[in-house]
Amino acid sequence: MTTHETTATEAAPESFAEIRRSLVEFRASLREISARRDDDHARDHARAMRKLTEISRQQEETARQMKETDRQMKESDRRLRKAEGLFTSDWGLVMESLVRGDLVALLRERGVHVNHTQSGRFRGRRNGEHFEVDILAENGREVVVVEVKTTLRPPHVKNFVSRLSEFEEWFPVYRGKRVLGGMAYLQCDPSLRKHAERQGLFVIRATGSSASIVNAPDFKPRVFS
């Protein structure tokens, strides 16, 4: 009996030592797992930050490219408008020159005996507004005011007739003269041509290298003053 108790007592310290070793190893394993988890988390965080940085860089580059594209488009639009303006201006001068060259003879054929023309964008001013005249044909008693349009449109006729009715107020130097009006064009809807004629205007069509009055043979021009 005594021998048995001694053997159990002697074995106990070895069992406790084994348990302690197991606990130490377990704690070490936990620390290792925790360390690995921290490392993985750090790597994931670093990877995510790099991705965010790359996305931010791409967004900044895209914004820069869009800004540059917008600038280029605005510059292209500005140049296009400038080119269109130059074309319109030059073409308008060609049209005016074409109409003016034939105007005296054309009006004489219609019984309006003008003897000279003037052009050069005459400007009348009234109450802060301006009225530009493309061509004037006159003889000292009569003056024919001609508006030149590449494409004749309804508002052009309405506005021109309205201002002709007040021509003497815009250009006092012609007060007391017999004022007639004409509209010259390159393109025009036939119905609008008839409308302009009903308003009492000479209707002058520019074609090729010449111009012609296309009013009816019995047309009587309106006297605006």
Secondary structure, DSSP 8 states (H G I E B T S, - for coil): -HHHHHHHHHHHHHHHHHHHHHHHHHHHHHHHHHHHHHHHHHHHHHHHHHHHHHHHHHHHHHHHHHHHHHHHHHHHHHHHHHHHHHHHHHHHHHHHHHHHHHHHHHHHHTT----EEEEEEEEEEETTEEEEEEEEEE-SSEEEEEEEEEE--HHHHHHHHHHHTTHHHH-GGGTTSEEEEEEEEEE--HHHHHHHHHTT-EEEEEETTEEEE-S-TT-------
